[in-house]
């Protein structure tokens, strides 16, 4: 194995070469030359079976080298890559397949029942490492056949569609955000301008690639610089900590839930994190204690703010400013403009308001949803739906989702503010606040709190803690203790589900 890390993994010379390791997984490793050859062969194999420019090529399964090969092969053909969420139910997978118009589907054996139930009639089925779905081609056989096939190279421009990523679907059916090659390229450039990505880096990819963080942040920028991607099929906190030292991991991307699980792992305090230079994370708010724990280990932990529609980066913390802004998702990316939409409809460069975003990384619209796409923009700015405070020093703070804001007695209540106050209690592990109808105030807060194991916490304790810390109209009318919060595959709290449950609970009071 080449010398490619820190400590016992001294840096190899920083350079881009076809013979450098590009991607690894469980003992398999391909150089950039080998990866390019496999991608070309896969593209040729798919083309021989009728997959053409503009067709949708989906992937369903755990993170795998095959997922990256499929992504690049689709790009070679001018086709569009559609990564599917493995945690969805058959009807949900069926909806995504039909909505995007999948022409070919590459899948792993652990989801073969899901494929059989929801996608067995897709034109081209390709099974990685077996699959036992009738009519499915073997992945390696397709690559082998493609090595001998002739294919006319197609031209692909920055304006061509490259990727359809479906939003989390917390309200209604998921929307497919269509990202172009240009969107992905400029997001990569933003990351390279913002972080010190090196060709000597070895990056762990354990965040699922059907989420924009797993694919767009750290992973693609590292491949662009000639570094190595170490693919982990799934995330496990203890294993991830071990892999840092064992495999010389220098960086990874995560969502806050992953970081919290790692710092809560018994081995966190003693784990050898020597090779690790930085972590990029985002997707939801993070607890202050989690940030402190990582900073205490000497790691540059860089919170970012983004969205699927921006491929995804909008803001990212600068390493030299994290200590002074530990809970901020940072400053705008190099090729990205931001502004604020105030309640009166004016646009301002700083203050508090709905965040507006524009730049070459921002998508054109949603797949087959022209009206919603048009509504998402105002005067060329994409409306994020997030209330953000931008300080005069350029650093931003996410206040809350516009749609999650509670209007109680005419006053705006931002759940994130209340959640932060509750999370400061030592006996609280997790919490979420949603709005429920109220005859007197129109809407009031309902706090759903997860106590820390072994803690003697009561609902009265929560209310007493908030008394005097928040304005009275911000204090939730209801508090409920639960064992966990409903989350989607990327770790975000499912506020819609929680809101529905809270309304049911209020009727039981």
C-alpha positions as CSV (number, residue, x, y, z in Angstrom):
1,X,0.0,0.0,0.0
2,X,1.4,3.5,-0.9
3,X,2.4,6.0,1.8
4,X,-0.7,8.2,1.9
5,X,-1.6,9.6,5.3
6,X,-0.3,11.3,8.4
7,X,1.6,10.1,11.4
8,X,2.4,6.5,10.5
9,X,0.9,7.4,7.1
10,X,3.4,10.0,5.7
11,X,2.2,12.1,2.8
12,X,3.0,10.9,-0.6
13,X,4.1,13.7,-3.0
14,X,1.1,15.9,-4.0
15,X,0.5,15.2,-7.7
16,X,-2.1,14.1,-10.1
17,X,-1.2,10.9,-11.9
18,X,-3.2,8.1,-13.6
19,X,-1.5,5.5,-11.4
20,X,-2.6,7.1,-8.1
21,X,-5.3,5.3,-6.1
22,X,-8.7,6.8,-6.9
23,X,-11.2,4.7,-5.0
24,X,-11.1,1.9,-2.5
25,X,-13.6,-0.4,-0.7
26,X,-13.1,-3.4,1.4
27,X,-9.8,-4.6,-0.1
28,X,-10.6,-3.5,-3.7
29,X,-8.7,-0.5,-5.1
30,X,-8.7,1.1,-8.5
31,X,-6.2,3.7,-9.8
32,X,-7.5,6.7,-11.8
33,X,-6.5,4.9,-15.0
34,X,-8.3,1.7,-14.0
35,X,-11.4,3.7,-12.9
36,X,-11.5,5.5,-16.2
37,X,-11.3,2.3,-18.1
38,X,-14.1,0.7,-16.1
39,X,-16.3,3.8,-16.5
40,X,-15.8,3.8,-20.2
41,X,-16.6,0.1,-20.4
42,X,-19.7,0.5,-18.3
43,X,-20.9,3.4,-20.5
44,X,-20.3,1.3,-23.6
45,X,-22.2,-1.6,-22.1
46,X,-25.2,0.5,-21.2
47,X,-25.1,2.2,-24.6
48,X,-25.2,-1.3,-26.3
49,X,-28.4,-1.9,-24.4
50,X,-30.1,1.2,-25.6
51,X,-29.2,3.8,-22.9
52,X,-28.7,7.1,-24.7
53,X,-28.2,10.8,-24.1
54,X,-30.8,12.2,-21.8
55,X,-31.9,8.8,-20.4
56,X,-32.1,8.3,-16.6
57,X,-29.7,5.9,-15.0
58,X,-30.6,5.1,-11.4
59,X,-28.6,3.5,-8.6
60,X,-30.2,1.8,-5.6
61,X,-28.1,0.3,-2.8
62,X,-25.5,1.1,-0.2
63,X,-22.5,3.2,-1.0
64,X,-20.3,1.2,-3.4
65,X,-17.6,1.8,-6.0
66,X,-20.3,0.7,-8.5
67,X,-22.3,3.8,-7.5
68,X,-19.5,6.2,-8.5
69,X,-18.8,4.2,-11.7
70,X,-22.4,4.4,-12.6
71,X,-22.5,8.2,-11.9
72,X,-19.5,8.8,-14.2
73,X,-20.7,6.4,-16.8
74,X,-24.0,8.2,-17.1
75,X,-22.1,11.4,-17.5
76,X,-20.0,9.9,-20.3
77,X,-23.2,9.1,-22.2
78,X,-24.9,12.4,-21.6
79,X,-27.4,10.5,-19.5
80,X,-28.7,11.6,-16.1
81,X,-27.8,9.9,-12.8
82,X,-30.6,9.3,-10.3
83,X,-29.4,7.9,-6.9
84,X,-32.4,6.4,-5.0
85,X,-32.9,6.4,-1.2
86,X,-32.6,2.8,0.1
87,X,-34.8,3.5,3.1
88,X,-37.9,4.2,1.1
89,X,-40.9,1.8,0.8
90,X,-41.7,0.2,-2.5
91,X,-44.5,2.7,-3.4
92,X,-42.1,5.5,-2.8
93,X,-39.4,3.9,-4.9
94,X,-42.0,3.3,-7.6
95,X,-43.0,7.0,-7.5
96,X,-39.3,8.1,-8.0
97,X,-38.7,5.6,-10.8
98,X,-41.9,6.8,-12.6
99,X,-41.4,10.5,-11.9
100,X,-37.8,10.5,-13.2
101,X,-38.4,8.1,-16.1
102,X,-35.6,5.6,-15.2
103,X,-34.3,3.8,-18.2
104,X,-31.6,1.7,-16.4
105,X,-31.2,0.7,-12.8
106,X,-28.0,-0.5,-11.1
107,X,-28.7,-2.1,-7.8
108,X,-27.0,-4.1,-5.0
109,X,-28.2,-7.5,-3.6
110,X,-29.5,-6.1,-0.3
111,X,-32.2,-4.2,-2.1
112,X,-33.3,-6.9,-4.6
113,X,-36.7,-7.4,-2.9
114,X,-37.3,-3.6,-3.2
115,X,-36.3,-3.7,-6.8
116,X,-38.5,-6.8,-7.5
117,X,-41.5,-5.0,-5.8
118,X,-41.1,-1.5,-7.2
119,X,-38.8,-1.5,-10.3
120,X,-38.8,-4.9,-11.9
121,X,-40.1,-3.4,-15.2
122,X,-37.3,-0.9,-15.7
123,X,-35.9,-1.5,-19.2
124,X,-32.3,-2.3,-18.1
125,X,-31.6,-3.9,-14.7
126,X,-28.0,-4.4,-13.6
127,X,-27.2,-6.4,-10.5
128,X,-24.0,-5.7,-8.5
129,X,-22.6,-8.8,-6.8
130,X,-25.7,-10.9,-7.6
131,X,-29.3,-9.8,-7.3
132,X,-31.6,-12.7,-8.3
133,X,-34.1,-10.4,-10.0
134,X,-35.4,-11.9,-13.2
135,X,-33.9,-10.4,-16.3
136,X,-31.1,-8.5,-14.4
137,X,-27.7,-8.3,-16.0
138,X,-24.5,-9.0,-14.0
139,X,-22.6,-5.8,-13.4
140,X,-19.1,-7.1,-14.0
141,X,-20.4,-9.0,-17.1
142,X,-21.7,-5.7,-18.5
143,X,-18.4,-4.0,-17.9
144,X,-16.5,-7.0,-19.5
145,X,-18.8,-6.8,-22.6
146,X,-18.4,-3.0,-22.8
147,X,-14.6,-3.3,-23.0
148,X,-15.0,-4.7,-26.5
149,X,-17.9,-2.6,-27.6
150,X,-17.5,0.5,-29.8
151,X,-19.2,3.7,-28.7
152,X,-19.1,7.1,-30.3
153,X,-18.0,9.6,-27.7
154,X,-20.7,12.2,-27.1
155,X,-20.2,15.8,-26.2
156,X,-21.5,17.0,-22.9
157,X,-21.6,20.6,-22.0
158,X,-21.9,22.4,-18.6
159,X,-25.5,23.2,-19.4
160,X,-26.5,19.5,-19.8
161,X,-28.4,17.8,-17.1
162,X,-26.2,15.5,-15.0
163,X,-28.1,14.5,-11.8
164,X,-31.6,14.3,-10.3
165,X,-31.6,14.4,-6.6
166,X,-34.9,14.1,-4.8
167,X,-35.6,16.3,-1.8
168,X,-36.2,14.7,1.5
169,X,-40.0,14.7,0.9
170,X,-41.0,16.0,4.4
171,X,-44.1,17.6,2.7
172,X,-46.0,15.8,0.0
173,X,-44.2,13.9,-2.8
174,X,-40.4,14.5,-3.2
175,X,-39.3,16.9,-5.8
176,X,-36.5,16.0,-8.2
177,X,-33.9,18.8,-8.3
178,X,-32.2,18.7,-11.7
179,X,-28.5,19.6,-11.4
180,X,-26.4,20.3,-14.5
181,X,-22.7,19.4,-15.1
182,X,-22.1,23.1,-14.5
183,X,-23.9,23.1,-11.2
184,X,-21.7,20.2,-10.0
185,X,-18.5,21.7,-11.4
186,X,-19.0,25.0,-9.7
187,X,-19.9,23.4,-6.4
188,X,-16.6,21.6,-6.7
189,X,-14.8,24.8,-7.5
190,X,-16.4,26.4,-4.5
191,X,-15.2,23.7,-2.2
192,X,-11.7,23.8,-3.6
193,X,-11.6,27.6,-3.1
194,X,-12.8,27.3,0.5
195,X,-10.9,24.2,1.8
196,X,-7.4,22.9,1.5
197,X,-8.2,19.8,-0.6
198,X,-5.0,17.9,-1.5
199,X,-4.1,15.1,-3.8
200,X,-2.7,13.3,-0.8
201,X,-6.1,13.3,0.9
202,X,-7.9,10.0,1.8
203,X,-11.5,10.8,2.2
204,X,-14.1,8.6,3.9
205,X,-17.4,8.4,2.1
206,X,-19.9,7.0,4.6
207,X,-22.7,9.6,4.2
208,X,-25.2,8.1,1.7
209,X,-24.7,9.3,-1.9
210,X,-28.4,9.7,-2.5
211,X,-28.0,12.7,-0.3
212,X,-26.2,15.7,-1.8
213,X,-23.7,15.9,1.2
214,X,-22.4,12.4,0.5
215,X,-21.8,13.1,-3.2
216,X,-21.0,16.7,-3.6
217,X,-19.1,17.8,-0.5
218,X,-15.5,16.6,0.0
219,X,-16.0,13.5,-2.2
220,X,-16.1,15.0,-5.7
221,X,-13.6,17.8,-4.9
222,X,-11.1,15.2,-3.6
223,X,-11.4,13.2,-6.9
224,X,-10.9,16.4,-8.8
225,X,-7.6,17.0,-7.0
226,X,-6.4,13.4,-7.5
227,X,-7.0,12.2,-3.9
228,X,-8.5,8.8,-2.8
229,X,-12.0,8.0,-1.8
230,X,-12.5,5.2,0.7
231,X,-16.1,4.0,0.4
232,X,-18.0,2.8,3.4
233,X,-21.3,1.0,2.6
234,X,-22.9,2.4,5.7
235,X,-22.1,4.6,8.6
236,X,-21.1,3.2,12.0
237,X,-19.7,5.6,14.6
238,X,-17.2,3.2,16.2
239,X,-16.0,1.9,12.9
240,X,-15.6,5.4,11.4
241,X,-13.4,6.4,14.4
242,X,-11.3,3.3,13.9
243,X,-10.9,3.9,10.1
244,X,-9.4,7.3,10.7
245,X,-6.2,5.8,12.1
246,X,-6.3,2.4,10.3
247,X,-6.8,3.8,6.8
248,X,-5.3,7.2,7.2
249,X,-8.5,9.2,6.7
250,X,-7.8,12.9,6.3
251,X,-11.3,14.2,5.8
252,X,-15.0,13.3,5.5
253,X,-18.4,14.9,5.1
254,X,-21.2,14.3,7.6
255,X,-24.6,15.4,8.9
256,X,-24.8,16.5,12.6
257,X,-26.3,13.2,13.7
258,X,-23.3,11.4,12.5
259,X,-20.9,13.7,14.4
260,X,-23.0,13.5,17.5
261,X,-23.0,9.6,17.4
262,X,-19.2,9.7,17.0
263,X,-18.5,12.0,19.9
264,X,-20.9,10.1,22.1
265,X,-19.1,6.8,21.2
266,X,-17.1,5.4,24.2
267,X,-14.0,5.3,22.0
268,X,-14.1,9.0,21.0
269,X,-11.9,10.3,23.7
270,X,-9.1,7.8,23.1
271,X,-9.5,7.3,19.3
272,X,-6.4,8.2,17.2
273,X,-7.6,11.1,15.1
274,X,-4.0,12.1,14.0
275,X,-4.5,11.7,10.2
276,X,-7.8,13.7,10.3
277,X,-7.4,17.3,9.0
278,X,-11.0,18.5,8.6
279,X,-14.7,17.6,8.6
280,X,-17.4,19.3,6.6
281,X,-20.9,18.9,7.9
282,X,-24.4,20.3,7.4
283,X,-28.0,19.5,6.8
284,X,-29.5,20.6,10.1
285,X,-28.6,22.4,13.3
286,X,-25.9,21.0,15.6
287,X,-25.6,20.9,19.4
288,X,-23.0,23.2,20.9
289,X,-21.5,20.3,22.9
290,X,-20.9,18.3,19.7
291,X,-18.9,21.2,18.2
292,X,-16.9,21.7,21.4
293,X,-16.1,17.9,21.5
294,X,-14.6,17.9,18.0
295,X,-12.8,21.2,18.5
296,X,-11.4,19.8,21.7
297,X,-9.8,17.0,19.7
298,X,-8.1,19.6,17.5
299,X,-10.1,19.0,14.4
300,X,-11.2,21.7,11.9
301,X,-14.9,21.0,12.0
302,X,-16.5,23.2,9.3
303,X,-20.2,23.6,9.4
304,X,-21.8,24.4,6.1
305,X,-25.2,25.5,4.9
306,X,-26.6,24.4,1.6
307,X,-29.5,22.7,-0.2
308,X,-30.0,20.1,-2.9
309,X,-30.9,22.9,-5.3
310,X,-27.5,24.6,-4.9
311,X,-25.5,21.4,-5.5
312,X,-25.3,22.0,-2.4
313,X,-22.9,24.5,-1.0
314,X,-24.0,28.1,-0.1
315,X,-22.1,28.9,3.1
316,X,-19.1,27.2,4.7
317,X,-17.2,28.0,7.9
318,X,-13.6,29.2,7.4
319,X,-11.1,27.3,9.6
320,X,-9.6,30.4,11.1
321,X,-13.0,31.6,12.2
322,X,-14.6,28.5,13.7
323,X,-13.5,29.2,17.3
324,X,-15.2,32.6,17.2
325,X,-18.3,31.4,15.4
326,X,-18.8,27.8,16.6
327,X,-22.4,27.5,15.6
328,X,-22.3,29.4,12.4
329,X,-22.4,27.7,9.0
330,X,-19.9,30.2,7.7
331,X,-19.5,32.7,4.9
332,X,-20.7,32.6,1.3
333,X,-18.8,30.4,-1.2
334,X,-16.6,32.0,-3.8
335,X,-19.0,31.7,-6.8
336,X,-22.2,32.1,-4.8
337,X,-24.1,35.3,-4.1
338,X,-26.5,35.6,-1.1
339,X,-28.9,38.2,0.1
340,X,-32.0,38.5,2.3
341,X,-35.6,38.9,1.5
342,X,-37.2,41.0,4.2
343,X,-40.9,40.9,5.2
344,X,-41.7,44.0,3.2
345,X,-40.3,42.4,0.0
346,X,-37.0,44.4,0.0
347,X,-33.6,42.8,-0.6
348,X,-30.8,43.5,1.9
349,X,-27.2,42.3,2.2
350,X,-27.3,41.7,5.9
351,X,-29.7,41.5,8.8
352,X,-32.4,38.8,9.2
353,X,-34.7,37.5,6.5
354,X,-35.3,34.6,4.0
355,X,-32.0,33.7,2.4
356,X,-31.8,34.3,-1.3
357,X,-29.1,32.5,-3.4
358,X,-27.8,32.8,-6.9
359,X,-24.8,31.5,-8.8
360,X,-23.6,28.9,-11.3
361,X,-24.1,26.2,-8.7
362,X,-27.8,26.9,-8.4
363,X,-30.2,24.6,-10.3
364,X,-32.7,25.7,-13.0
365,X,-35.7,24.0,-11.6
366,X,-37.5,20.8,-10.5
367,X,-38.1,17.9,-12.8
368,X,-41.5,18.2,-14.6
369,X,-42.6,20.9,-12.1
370,X,-42.6,24.1,-14.0
371,X,-45.0,26.1,-11.7
372,X,-43.1,25.1,-8.6
373,X,-39.8,25.9,-10.3
374,X,-41.0,29.4,-11.2
375,X,-42.3,30.0,-7.7
376,X,-38.9,29.0,-6.2
377,X,-37.2,32.0,-7.8
378,X,-37.7,35.8,-7.5
379,X,-35.9,38.1,-9.8
380,X,-33.3,35.5,-10.5
381,X,-32.7,34.6,-6.8
382,X,-33.6,31.1,-5.5
383,X,-35.7,31.4,-2.4
384,X,-34.2,29.1,0.2
385,X,-37.2,29.0,2.6
386,X,-34.8,29.5,5.5
387,X,-34.7,32.5,7.8
388,X,-31.1,33.5,8.1
389,X,-29.2,36.2,9.9
390,X,-26.2,37.6,8.1
391,X,-23.8,39.6,10.2
392,X,-21.8,42.5,8.8
393,X,-18.6,40.3,9.1
394,X,-20.0,37.9,6.5
395,X,-20.8,35.0,8.8
396,X,-24.4,33.7,8.7
397,X,-26.7,32.0,11.2
398,X,-29.7,29.9,10.3
399,X,-32.6,31.1,12.4
400,X,-35.3,28.7,11.1
401,X,-37.3,27.4,8.2
402,X,-39.9,29.8,7.0
403,X,-42.5,27.1,7.0
404,X,-41.6,25.9,10.5
405,X,-42.0,29.3,12.0
406,X,-44.8,29.5,14.6
407,X,-47.0,32.6,14.8
408,X,-48.3,32.8,18.3
409,X,-50.5,35.7,19.2
410,X,-49.1,37.6,16.3
411,X,-45.5,37.0,17.4
412,X,-43.0,35.0,15.3
413,X,-41.5,32.1,17.2
414,X,-38.6,30.3,15.6
415,X,-38.4,26.7,16.8
416,X,-34.6,26.5,16.4
417,X,-34.2,29.2,19.1
418,X,-36.4,27.3,21.5
419,X,-34.7,24.0,20.6
420,X,-31.3,25.5,21.4
421,X,-32.5,26.6,24.8
422,X,-33.9,23.2,25.7
423,X,-30.8,21.4,24.3
424,X,-28.6,23.4,26.7
425,X,-30.0,21.3,29.6
426,X,-27.5,18.6,30.6
427,X,-30.3,16.0,31.0
428,X,-31.5,16.5,27.4
429,X,-30.2,14.4,24.6
430,X,-32.3,15.7,21.7
431,X,-35.4,17.8,21.1
432,X,-37.6,19.3,18.5
433,X,-40.3,22.0,18.6
434,X,-43.3,22.3,16.3
435,X,-46.4,24.4,16.2
436,X,-49.9,23.2,17.0
437,X,-53.3,25.0,16.7
438,X,-54.6,26.9,19.7
439,X,-58.0,28.6,20.1
440,X,-56.6,31.6,22.0
441,X,-53.2,32.2,20.4
442,X,-53.8,30.7,16.9
443,X,-50.7,28.6,17.3
444,X,-48.5,27.5,20.2
445,X,-45.3,25.5,20.6
446,X,-45.1,21.8,21.4
447,X,-41.7,20.6,22.6
448,X,-40.8,16.9,22.1
449,X,-37.8,16.1,24.2
450,X,-35.5,13.0,24.4
451,X,-34.0,12.7,27.9
452,X,-30.4,11.6,28.2
453,X,-30.3,7.9,29.4
454,X,-30.5,7.7,33.1
455,X,-31.5,11.3,33.6
456,X,-34.4,12.1,35.9
457,X,-36.1,14.7,33.7
458,X,-39.7,15.9,33.9
459,X,-41.8,18.2,31.7
460,X,-41.9,20.7,34.5
461,X,-38.1,20.7,34.6
462,X,-38.1,21.7,30.9
463,X,-40.6,24.6,31.5
464,X,-38.8,25.8,34.6
465,X,-35.5,25.9,32.6
466,X,-37.1,28.0,29.9
467,X,-38.7,30.4,32.3
468,X,-36.7,33.6,32.2
469,X,-34.5,32.4,29.4
470,X,-37.0,33.0,26.6
471,X,-39.9,35.4,26.2
472,X,-43.1,34.0,27.6
473,X,-44.7,33.7,24.1
474,X,-41.7,31.6,23.0
475,X,-42.1,29.0,25.8
476,X,-44.0,25.9,24.5
477,X,-47.4,25.3,25.9
478,X,-46.9,21.6,25.7
479,X,-43.9,19.4,26.5
480,X,-43.7,15.6,25.9
481,X,-40.9,13.2,26.7
482,X,-40.1,10.5,24.2
483,X,-37.4,7.9,23.5
484,X,-36.4,9.2,20.1
485,X,-37.4,11.6,17.3
486,X,-38.5,10.6,13.8
487,X,-35.8,11.3,11.2
488,X,-35.3,10.8,7.6
489,X,-32.3,9.0,6.0
490,X,-30.1,12.1,6.2
491,X,-30.7,12.7,9.9
492,X,-33.2,15.5,9.6
493,X,-36.1,15.6,12.0
494,X,-39.4,14.9,10.2
495,X,-41.2,18.0,11.4
496,X,-44.3,17.2,9.3
497,X,-44.7,13.8,11.0
498,X,-43.9,15.3,14.4
499,X,-46.4,18.1,13.9
500,X,-49.2,15.6,13.0
501,X,-48.4,13.5,16.1
502,X,-48.3,16.6,18.3
503,X,-51.8,17.6,17.1
504,X,-53.1,14.2,18.1
505,X,-51.4,14.5,21.5
506,X,-53.1,17.8,22.2
507,X,-56.5,16.3,21.7
508,X,-55.6,13.7,24.3
509,X,-54.8,16.3,27.0
